[in-house]
Amino acid sequence: MIKHSLIIGALVVVGCTSAAANDWPFWRGPEQTGMTREKAIVTSWSLDGENLLWKSDVGGRTTPIVMDGRVFMIVPAGECRPIGSGRQDCVALQERVVCLDADTGAMLWEHRFNVFHTDIVENRIGWTSMVGDPRHGRVYAHGTGGELFGFDRDGKLLWKRSLTEEFGRISGYGGRLHTPIIDGQRLIVSFLSSSWGKQGRPTHRYLAVNKMTGQVIWWAEPGGKPLDTTYAVPAIAVIDNCKVLIAPAADGNIYGMQSRTGKTLWTFRLSKRGLNSSAVTDGKYAYVCHSEENIEGTEMGSVVCIDASGTGDITDTGVVWRRDGLRIGYASPAIANGRLYVVDNSANLICLDAKKGTTHWVYNIGRVGKGSPTVTADGVIYVGEQNGMFHVLRDEGDKCVALDTKRFKREDHLVDEIFGSPAIANGRVYFQSRYGTYCLGKQGAVVETIGEPVDLDRVAYAADQKATGTPGRGGIQLIPREVTLHPGDSVKFTALQLKPSTVGSWLVDVNAKYAVQGIPAIMGEDHVLTVGAVEGFATGTVTCEMTGVTETSRIRITPRVPFIEDFESTPIGSVPPGWIGAGAKTKVVERDGGRVLRKIAPKEKPSPPFMRLRVYATPPIEGGYTVQADLLGTARQAKRLRYQADMGLINTRYRMIMLGKAQSL
């Protein structure tokens, strides 16, 4: 018996956004390439003040974004306290979105939030970078706890979604989370997930939501079984008049997907492990890298140039050039001036010819390569190394020359690590170490104004022609694509059609025929769906049709509190409809004259990454309720070892867990 919720055991440019000249609104820059069209103003600086405009004590492990005179980033808030026996109390540790004045470093605002429902360790929170929308003056953040936030420039929270509690996001242990990107009206983020219904299968999914409202636009799951949690950020390009999302994924493949629909155009099979380095593009060419086992051959790691204009499996046909044996598994490449810059795992900065893949030079920047390089129009490179070194270098054709190197030392002997990438905006260089944020520049320097990135929607006037049944020329798109409602709730649906024109391809409202299945609900003439009386949980669909093309939205209905779930109305072998994370790991069975929800045990030793089970019965509720359940755990034997179940409950994002092996609460 359960009350509420249960846990058991060929232009490389930015989407439709009109980025302000000289801003850095995305983690790899305005063109998503790790390159700026500005020329370098600062080639040397001093920790004592020379060309150091300001330093803030706000530190972390990410890359700042710079937009409209402000610097935005996610950072840890608070510290863990030692409580003896080598243990720490990190209950009070939070994350925060921070906004600093780009000219002075002064704190303008911050938004603190808790870290929950994650196994990520405290020293890896604040992993992701933010993304800015210069067109509307908004910024977006993906927190370690799984919340996706939309803010205005002054810090007002406009909307948020809980990716874990609403969509079954899986975060893993190592902190590897995905930075969102913006393409037109879409905010796109990816993660491993196990949700409900057809999305109960654990896999790597891509989610596009409306950047203004947070409503779901599309889902995509192009890949196979994920091999790891990863953090590669997709790139967007226009290739053959089609907007393409180029995404290195957790199954070791790279996928080309229509950015408006998420439909897969092509697949390139590369690695036997998940991919962490982000892609960069130049025209129709995409550049990707990794440091694990290749699909073929015995060498570890590879850098590959792919012709991204193909369709289907392009593993063989799409190779322009490749360099096996280069192990670039953490840092993302930069492309500038016809050259590709990569940092391998041993902190060697390698300059390759972008057309041929040949090596121009190699320069060592330290011991551990995690930070990604940023390159200026005149060949100056800014790059950090994990052990607290920051380099200013110059590409001089056949060699790399050091202009300035700083090593950050602390009196407490802690390493002031650098994991992120420098951001260059308006003649200044912004970067973050674990214990500070720095702004390099010259007072009174004259900064050349560079042009705005091209608007992809105006370039791709014939976009989305390649895949069958997609928006464009009769295709439709239904929004929202997924929604959770209570009995009596209403939601308005909008059908959109892509109409090519000479100045762009614009989604516009269309009339369509609607059908509701699986739930007691009425679709009004204004396309507003109203849910009727529902006993317990239910799921269904809303389908719209026009000119022979259909699109379907998923509907999940949960009861209002208080409620009781005893599983007696749930068919044997299934799970309560719409329970997040339950489908692949549990089923209802008969026991002691009634029905119970049972966890499906693995055949061998329990595997925490997959078999750890957290089930969310409803969307997040602020609080003021009690959760009560009857739980039964049984011991099991596997390979001479005896295992006791860990069981518990979730209430208001706190977990009470009974540890079977330790026999403790």
N, C-alpha and C positions, 0 to 999 in steps of 0.2 A: 504494500500500500504506500503510495507516494503522494505527498503534497508539494506540488510545484516542480522542482527539478532534481535530477539524480546524477550522481557520478558512480560508475562501477569500474573498481580497479584502475630617277637617277640624279636627284638633288639631295644633298645631305642637309636638311634644314628642319627646323622645329615645326610641329603640326600647324594648326590653324592659328596659333598664337602669334601676335605681332610683338615680338620681343623688342624692348626699348634698346636703342643703340648703346653699345658698350656695357650692357648689363650681363649678368651671369646667372640666369634664372633656373638652370638645370645643372645637375652635378657634373656633367661633362661639357658644360658650356652651352652657348646659345645655339650651336649647330650640332650638339651631341657628339663631338669629335675629340674633345680634349685640346682643342686649338682655339685661339683667339685671333681675330684679324687686327688687333692692336699690335703696335710695336712695343718692345720692352722699354720701360722707363727706368726701372730699378735693376741694376746688375750687381750691386753690392749693398750691404747694410750692416748695422751693428746692433747688438743687444743693448748697447748703452744709449742708442738714440739716433744714430746716423741712418736716415731713410726709414726709420721705424716711426710711423705716424702715431700708432697707438698699440697697446697690448691690453687685452682683457683677461681676467682670471677665469673666464668661462672656457673650460676645456672639454675635450671629448675625443672621439675617434672617427669623425665624419668629415664631409666636405661642406663648407658653407655655400649658400647661394646668395647672390647680391642682386637686389631689384629695387628700383625707385629710391635709391639713397639709403637702403637698409640691408642689414645682413641677417639671414635667418638660418637656424640650425637646431637640431635635436641634440641634447646633452643630458648626462646624468644629473640628478638632483639629490643631494644628501650623500652620506657615506655610511659604509658598513662599520659596525662597532664590534671589536673583539670581546667575546664573552667567556674566554677561557677554553683550555683543552684544544686549542687550534681552531675553534669555531668562531663564526661571526654572526651577528644579528643584522640582517639586511631588510627587515620588515619595513623600515621607514624609507628605504631607498626608492626614489621615484625617477621619472624622466620629466623633461620640460622642453617645450618649444621656446626658443629665445630669439628676440629681435633686438639687434644692436644698431646704433647709428653708424652708418658706413664712414662718416667723416671723423667721428670722435671715439667710437667704441662704447659710448654710453648705453646703458640698458634702457630700452624704450618700453618693452613689455615682455612678460613671460607667461606661459601657461603650463602649470604643473599637472601631472596625471600619474596615477598609480601603474605599477607593472604587475600583471597578474596572468594566470593561466599560461605560464611558460616555464620551460626548464632552462632557459638561457641564464648563464651565470652573470653575476652582478658586474664584473669588469668588462662585459661585452654589450651592455645596454647602450642605447644611443648609437646604434649601428648605422641606421639608414640616413640618407640625405633627404632634405626637403625638395619640393619642386614649386616653382613660382609660375603664376599666370599673369604676365604683364598686361594682357588685354583687359582683365577685370580687376587687377590689383589684389589678387588672392594668392595664398600660399597653402600647401597641403603637406601633411605629415603622416607617416606610418610608424606607429609606436611599437615597442617590443611586446606589449600586452595584446596587440592585434587591433587596436583602434585606429581607424583611418579618419583623419580630421581635415576639415576645411575651415580656414580662417580668413578674415579680411586683413588688410595691411596693418590695422591697428590692434589686432589680437582678438577681435570678436569671433567667438565660435559660431560658425554658420551651420554646420552639420557634422555628424560623426556616425560611423558605422563600426560595429564590433565584429571584425572578420572571424574571430575564433568562435564567439557565441552564436553568431548568425549564420556563418558559412563553414564552420569546422576547420578553420586554419590550423595548421600544424607548424610549430616553430622550431622543434628540435632543441639541441643543446648548445651549439657553438655560436649562436648569435647571427647566423647568416639569414638576413632578411632582405626583402627587395624594396628598393627605392621606387616610388611611383613616377610615372611620366605623364605628360599632358599631350594629347593630340586632338585638336579642335575642341569639341564639347566634351571629350572623354578624358577622364582620369583613369589610367591603366596601372594596375598593380598585380603581381603574381605571388603565389604561395602554394605549398602543398596543402591539400585539404581532403577531408572525408566528411561529407555533409549528409543529405538524405536523398532517398529515391535513387535515380540514376547517377547522382553525384555522391553516393555512398562509397564508391570505389576510391581508395586513396590514390591520388595522382597529383601531378603538378598542373595547376589551373591558372589561367589568366582571366582577370575580372576587369571589365570596363564599366565605370559608373559615370553618371552625369556630373560634371565638375561643379555645377551650380546647386544641385540638390542631393547628390549621393545615390540617386536611383540607379538600379542595375540596368545597363544597356545590353551587354552581352557577356557570355561565358565562353571560354575556349579551353579545351584539354587536348592539345595536339599530340602529346607524347605517350610513351609507354610507362612502365613501372619506374617511379623515381628512385634513384640510387643514393640520393643524399639531399639534405637541404642545401640550397644554393642562393647566390645573390646577384647573378648576372642581370643587368638592366637592358631591356630591349632598345633598339634604335629604330627610328622611323625614316623611311626614304620614299621618294617617288621613283618608281621603276616602270618603264613602259606605260606611263600614264596611270599607274596603279599605286595607291598608298600602301606600303608594305611595312609591317612590323617584323623586325628581324630579331628573333628571340633565342639565345642560348638557354637550354632547358636542363632540368634535373635528371633526365634520362641519358644525358651525354650527346643529344642531338641539337641541331639548330633548326628552327622552323621559320619559314616565311609565311606570315598570316596577313590577311586583309585587315587593316587597322580599323575600318569601320564596322566589321562584323566578327572578327576573330576567326574566320574560316581559313583553314590551312591551304596555302598555295604550293609549298614545297618543303622537303625534308632533306637535311644533310646530316648523315651519321658520322660522328667524329670520335667520341670518347666512350670508354667503358664506365666512367663515373660522371657525376653531375658537373656542369660548367658554371664557373664563378666569374670569369672575366666577361665584361660587357662587350657588345659588338660596336664597331664603328663602320661607317660606310662612306664611300666616295663614288658618286654616280651610281652605276648598277653593281658596284663591287662592295662586298661585305667582308670585313676582316674579323676573325675570331681566333681565340687561342685557349690553351689549357695545359695542364702539367701531369695528367694521369695517363693510363694506358690508352693507346690508340686502338681503334677498331681492328686495324690490321698492322702487322709489323711488330717489332720487339722494342722499339724506342719509346721512351716516355715523353709525352708532351708534343705540342705541334702549334705552329702558326699557319693559318690557311687563309688564302684569298679566294672568295667564292663569287662566281657570277650569279647574282641573286635574281636574274630575270627569267630563270627556268620555272618548270612546274614538275610536280611529282617527286620522285626520289632522285635528287641531283648529286648524290654522294660521289659518283664517278664523273658525271658530265659537267658538274658545276665547278670543278677545281681549275682555277687560273694558275695558281702556284701554291705550294705548301712546303714548310720547313719542319719536318719531324725532328724530334730531339731537343727542341727549344721548350723549356719548361716554364711557361707563364701561366700560373694557376690562380693568382690572387689579384694582381694589378691589372687594370684594363688598358688597352692600347690608346695611343693618340695618333691622329693622322694630320699632317700639315706639310705643305710645300712639296707634295709628291713623295713624302717619306712617312714610314710607319715606325713609331717609337713604342717599344715594349720593355717592361722590367721583369726579368725572370725571378724565380723564387730565391735565388742567391744574390739578389740586388745588383745584377748586371743590367745596365741600360743599353739596349741594343737598337741600333738604327738600321732599318731595312728599306730597300727600295720598294715603294708601294706597287709598282708595275711588275717588277721581276722577282721580288723576294730576296734579292742578294743583300749581303751585309755590307753596309758602309763603314760602320765602326762599332766597337763595344767599349763601354766605360763602366767601371765598378763604382757604385755609390754606397756600399756598406756590406751588410751581411744578410739581411732579410728584406726581400722586396714585397711590400704590401701596398704602398701608396702608388697612385697612378700619375704619370707625368702630365704636365700642362705646357703647351708650346705656343710661342708667339709668332706673329707673321714674319719676323726677322730672325727666327731660329733660336731664340733664347728659351731654355727649358728650365722649368721649376719643378722639383720633385723632392719628396721626403722619403726617409728610410725609417723602418720600424724602431730602430734603436736610438731615435732622437737626433737624426742628422737631416739638415735641410740644405739642398744644393741649388745653386744658380749656375747653369752651364750654357755653353754656346755650341751649336752645330756648325762646324766650319768645313763641311763638305766631306772630307775623308777622315776627319778626326773630331773628337769632342774636347772642348777646352773648359776647364773649371774657372768660373768667374768669382764665385764666393761659396764658402761652405761654413755652416754653423752646426755645432754640436750642443745640444741642450743638456745642461748639468743642473742637478738639484742638490741642495745641502743635505737632504735626507737620503741621497744616493738612489732614489727611485728613478727609473728610466722614464723620461718624458717622451713617450712613444708618438710616432706619427703614422697614422693609417690612411688618412684621407688624401685628397688631391687639392692642390691650390686652385683658387678661383681668381680670375683676372677681370677687373671691371674698372673702367675709367682711369686707366693708368696705375691702378693699385693692385697689389697682390695680397690676397687674403688666404690664410691657411690656419689649421687648427692642430695643436698638439694635445696630448692627454690633459695637460694642466693649463692651457692657455690658448687664446686666439690672437693672431698677429695680423697687422695691416702694414704693408710696406709701400712706400711711395715717396715722392719728392714734393715738398711744399712749393706751390706755385707752378708746377709743371703744366705745360700745355698739352692736352690730350686730343689727339685726332679723333673726330667723330666717325665711327664706322657705320656702314649701312645696316638696315634692319634685315634679319633673315627673311627669305622668301616665304610667302604664305602658301603652304602646300595645297590648300583647298582651291586656290586659284590656279595653281600649276596643274593639278590633277583633275582637269575638267571632264576627263573621260574615265575617272577612277572607277575601280570595282567592277571591271568588265570580265575579269578572268575566271571567277568561280561561279558555278551554276547556282541559281536560286538565291542570289545575294541582292541587297538593295541596288537599284539602278535598272532602268529600262524594265519596269514592271515588278521589281523586287520590293519588299517591304521590311520594315523593322518595327517591332512592337516593344513599347516601353511603358512601365518597367518590365524587365525580363524575369524578375523574381521578386516576390513580396511575401511578407508574413503579416497576417491579419488576425484579429479577434472576432468572434461573433458580433455582428452589428456594425463592424467597420466598413468603410468605403474607400475605394481608390480609383483614380481616373487613369484610363489607358489611352495611349496615343499611338496611332499607326503612322509611320513615316515612310516616305518614298524618296529615293535618290533621283533627282532630275538633272542630267547633264546640261550644261550651258556653256557659253563661250567664256564666261568669267569664273566658273567654278561649279562644283557639284554640291547642291544644297539639299538637305533633308527637309521635307515639308509635310504638313498634315495631309492625310488622305482619308477618304471614307472606305471602310472595310467591313466585311461581315464577321461578327463575333460569335463564338460558341464557348460555353462553359461546361466543363466536365469534372466529375468527381466530388464536387462540393455543392451544398445548397446555397446558391447565390444567384442574383439577378443582375444582368447587364442592362443598364438604362440606355436611352437614346443618346445621351450625352457621353456614352462610353464610360460611365462610372459604374464599377462593380460594387454591389452591396451584399455582404455576407449575411445569411439568415441564421437560424438557430442550429448549433452544432453540438453534439454530445462528444466531449473529449477532444481528440486530435483528428485532423483531417488534412488531406492534400489533394490537389487537383490542378487543372490547367485552364487557361484562357487562350483560345486560338483565334487569330484573325486571318481572313482570306481575301485576296483581291487578285483578279486576273490569273487565277490558278496557282498563285504563290501563297504559302501559309507561313506564319510565324507563331510560336507558342511561348507563353509565359508560365512559370511555375508558381503555384499558390500554396502557401502553407498556413493552416489555421491552428491556433493554440487557444485553449480556454483561458479565461480570466481567473485570477486568484480570488478566493480559494478554490481548489479542486482536488480530487482524489483520483489516482490512477491505480487500478488493481490488475490490469492486463487481461481481465476476463473477457473483454470484447475484442481482444487482439487475436487474430488467427494464429494457430500453432505454427511455429517456424518462421514467423515474421516479427516485426518490431512495430511499436506505436508509430503511426504516420508522422513524418516530419521531425522526428527526434534526431538532432544533429550528432553525427558520429556513431550512431548505434548500429546502422545497417550492416557494416562489414564485420562486426565483432560480437554481436549479440543475437539472440533469438528467443522468442517466447516458447516455453516448454511446460509440460504438465509436471507438477510436483506436489505431493501431499494433498491431493484432492483439489488443487487449484492451479492457476497459471502464474508463472514467474518469468522474469526476464533474466536470462542466463548468458554469461559471457562465454564465448566460444574459445576454448583453451587451445593453445598451439600444441602440436605433437611433440616438439622437443622443448628445450629450455626456453622460457618466455623471452621474447625479443622486445625490449622496451621501446625502440623507435616505432614499431608497428603495433604491438599488442597492448601498449599502455592505452587505457580506455578512459575517456572523459565524454560524458553524454550531456547535452544541453537540451532540455525539453521545451524551453520557451525562450523568447528574446530576453535581453537584459532588463531587469527590473531594479529600480533604484534602491529598494529596501523595504523594511517593515513587514516582513513575512517570515514564517518558520518552515523549515524543510524537515520532514520526518519520514523515515523509511525503515523497513525490515531488511536486513542484509544477512546473508549466509555465505561463509567462505569454507571451502574444503581443501584439505591438503592433497598434494599430488606428488608422485615420484617421477623423476626423470633423470636417467643416467646416474643412478646411485645418490642423487641429491633429492631432498625433500623440500617442497616449496609451499609456503603459506600465503594465502591471498592478502593483498592490501586492498582495503575497501574504504569508502568514505562518501561524503556529501559536499555539495557546493552550495553556499548561501552568500549572496551579494559579493561574489568573486573571492570569498574566503573558502578555504578547503579544510575540512576536518577529516583526517585520514587515520584509520586503524591499521597499523603496520603489523602484518601477520607474523613475519619472521622475528621481529623485535618484541612482539607482544606488547606494544605501547600505542598510545594515542597521540 
